[in-house]
Amino acid sequence: MGIVGSTLASTSAESLVTAGLSGLSGIVLSNSMKGDATPGGLPLQGRRVAVVKLNLTRYSLPMNCAERLVEMFGTQADVARAFHLDRAVVHNWVKTGYVPARWAGEVERVTTGRISALEVINEASAKNPVRVKSRPEHVPFGLNDESDPMSQYAPSKRIQSFHPPQRTLMGPGPTEIHPRVLTTMSQPAIGYLDPVFVEMMEELKSLLRYVYQTKNALTFPLSGPGSVGMEYCFVNMVAPGDKVIVCQNGVFGGRMLENAIRCGGTPVVVEDKWGDPVDPQKVEDALKKNKEAKIVAFVHGETSTGAQSDAKALTQIAHKHGAMVIVDAVTTLGGTAVKVDEWEIDAIYSASQKCLSCTPGLSPVSFSERVVEHVKKRKDKIHSWFMDMNLLFNYWNAGTRTYHHTAPTNSLFALHEALLLIREEGLENAWARAMRHHLALKAGLEAMGMSFLVKEQYRLPQMNAVRCPEGVNEAEVRKTLLNEFGIEIGAGLGPLAGKVWRIGLMGYSCRPDNVMLCLSALGSVLSDMGLPVHVGDAEAAAHGAYAQMHVKDAQRKKRAA
Ligand SMILES: Cc1ncc(COP(=O)(O)O)c(C=O)c1O
């Protein structure tokens, strides 16, 4: 028996045979609904031939997520069982051709990632875009009711619901957000004193202790961005007249200086070149000259330059001279090693939108016992009510929880999920991932003739500052990347404006597909602008770097076995 004229995959043809069509001289698979196909032009007379009519256009369409679920689990009833749902719900998914976005996280979990949450969300938003009509279609502006006095304040433009485009975020933050985090964020609201929320907060604090590698009791997320974390440290720790050594080697050291001044402190600035790390010797010299200095403040990873300073060495020097440290770990936490207890860091803050890959607006902070005692002993009132450690402690402490401010509950759900993802991946694996993709990105950028601002040993893998090629309109390059490829990379700040690009590999954005897309798009844009860049060289170099890393990994595994 032969199977002829088939344009289907062989498995489909085989299944037809096993389905009882054996013994025939030939099976004609036809996508003509008239069934008039001949088997490859062979004469049919005198032979038993089954003509199987197929509408092949149906088979050429990719399956939607609902259909894939049914294929994966067997029947709609099996899908319903796997999701603990009524069959009618699954039937409706299949009938409408999509799985509603609210099920995205669950689909990814139940299918162990074979269908990603993002696929579900994208398909659902394409099939059923959210449309909120603020007013009837035929009325162009507001209620158009002259008797309604409030209409005069209505916007003059017709406003629709906001739907941001899908971007590849490879700048200095914010980063892309894992679908699990987005799904968690859209869970129903609950009160901030609800026992369920209180329990979640305790878990959140323990997850933060894990990423900070600390046992500090006072470790919690402040409601506000990284700048709030910075201000919280200064406002609690610096009393008017206190001498503060502030290290400045980029934008954020400058912001620390501003904070020290605004708290009434007397700052002593230790300056280093933008792109260099903080020089421990200069800090030691400053402490020797200013024996009454109580605090040394520095940025662990300068986002404006991509330089990493030695937080452990700087802390040791400060302690040797009796000072405490305030450390900015906004860009480093979750991307490179931050070991609060081992390095004996006194006060540290970070932000949710960098390597933690959560939505912006939360700032995890941690104070050691020494700092807590220092703040409690202050005779003057802390100059900020909102950031007063003593008041916040009563809110974040499970035993004494009382109202302080309305916590951003859904953002906190999201941070809980983002930290859980890091816990599941393993902190060291997250650091290794940043390094791995940095090495591939570096190989690609160098293949296009670009060089790094920071010396290799001080480079942050998650924040790559590269010099823009001579003669290129750097703003035009970033604009084209965004408009044509949907990729965002960062511009240079301050003295580096127009001179560098800052390419981030933070959190969920730190992935091989992003590295390859970024290199490919950059190569294409630069060569289009007439630069001597050979399209494809960067990708080849990055693939080469990945291959070398695979070989090394395999060798390491073999040695360990
Ligand atoms: C090192 C550093 N510190 C502080 C901040 C301020 O954080 P935010 O913008 O969340 O207020 C940033 C922001 O990029 C940063 O990179």
The ligand as a MOL file (V3000), in Angstrom:
LIG
                    3D

  0  0  0     0  0            999 V3000
M  V30 BEGIN CTAB
M  V30 COUNTS 16 16 0 0 0
M  V30 BEGIN ATOM
M  V30 1 C 22.6710 53.7290 41.6080 0
M  V30 2 C 21.3330 54.3750 41.7130 0
M  V30 3 N 20.9760 54.9320 42.8670 0
M  V30 4 C 19.7700 55.5150 43.0200 0
M  V30 5 C 18.8680 55.5440 41.9960 0
M  V30 6 C 17.5230 56.1840 42.1880 0
M  V30 7 O 16.5200 55.2200 42.0600 0
M  V30 8 P 15.0390 55.6240 41.5960 0
M  V30 9 O 15.1270 56.1480 40.2120 0
M  V30 10 O 14.2750 54.3440 41.7080 0
M  V30 11 O 14.5720 56.6610 42.5430 0
M  V30 12 C 19.2000 54.9930 40.7660 0
M  V30 13 C 18.2670 55.0330 39.6300 0
M  V30 14 O 18.5570 54.6720 38.5360 0
M  V30 15 C 20.4620 54.3780 40.6270 0
M  V30 16 O 20.8170 53.8090 39.4920 0
M  V30 END ATOM
M  V30 BEGIN BOND
M  V30 1 1 1 2
M  V30 2 1 2 3
M  V30 3 2 2 15
M  V30 4 2 3 4
M  V30 5 1 4 5
M  V30 6 1 5 6
M  V30 7 2 5 12
M  V30 8 1 6 7
M  V30 9 1 7 8
M  V30 10 2 8 9
M  V30 11 1 8 10
M  V30 12 1 8 11
M  V30 13 1 12 13
M  V30 14 1 12 15
M  V30 15 2 13 14
M  V30 16 1 15 16
M  V30 END BOND
M  V30 END CTAB
M  END
